[in-house]
C-alpha cells in the first residue's frame, strides 16, 4: 500500500509539498517529523498516483 505524505506550513497549515511513499517508509518519515516538530498529513494514495 502507498501513502501520500504532505508537509504542512507551521503558520496556516496549508500543504507545502507532498510525496507518495510505500508503507515501509511511513514510520521513518513520521519519526523524522516528530524529532523536528514538523507537521505532516498522511493519507492513502490514489491507486493512480505515483
C-alpha positions in Angstrom: 0.0 0.0 0.0 1.2 3.5 -0.8 0.6 6.7 1.2 0.7 10.4 0.4 2.5 12.5 3.0 2.1 16.2 2.9 4.3 18.6 4.8 2.2 21.4 6.3 3.1 25.0 6.8 3.6 25.9 10.5 1.7 29.2 10.2 -1.6 28.3 8.4 -1.4 24.5 7.9 -1.5 24.6 4.1 0.3 21.8 2.3 3.8 22.9 1.3 4.8 19.8 -0.6 3.8 16.2 -0.9 5.3 12.8 -1.7 4.0 9.3 -2.2 5.8 6.5 -0.3 5.4 2.9 0.4 4.1 1.7 3.8 7.6 0.7 4.9 8.8 4.4 4.6 5.9 5.9 6.6 7.4 5.0 10.0 10.7 6.6 9.2 9.1 9.8 7.9 6.8 10.1 11.0 9.8 9.7 13.3 11.8 12.3 11.5 8.8 14.7 11.6 8.3 14.1 15.3 12.0 14.7 16.0 12.0 18.0 14.2 8.5 19.2 15.2 7.3 19.2 11.6 3.6 19.0 10.8 2.6 16.3 8.3 -0.7 14.9 7.0 -0.8 11.2 5.9 -3.5 9.6 3.7 -3.7 6.6 1.5 -2.6 7.4 -2.0 -4.8 7.1 -5.0 -4.1 4.0 -7.0 -3.3 6.2 -9.9 -0.7 8.3 -8.0 3.0 7.6 -8.5 
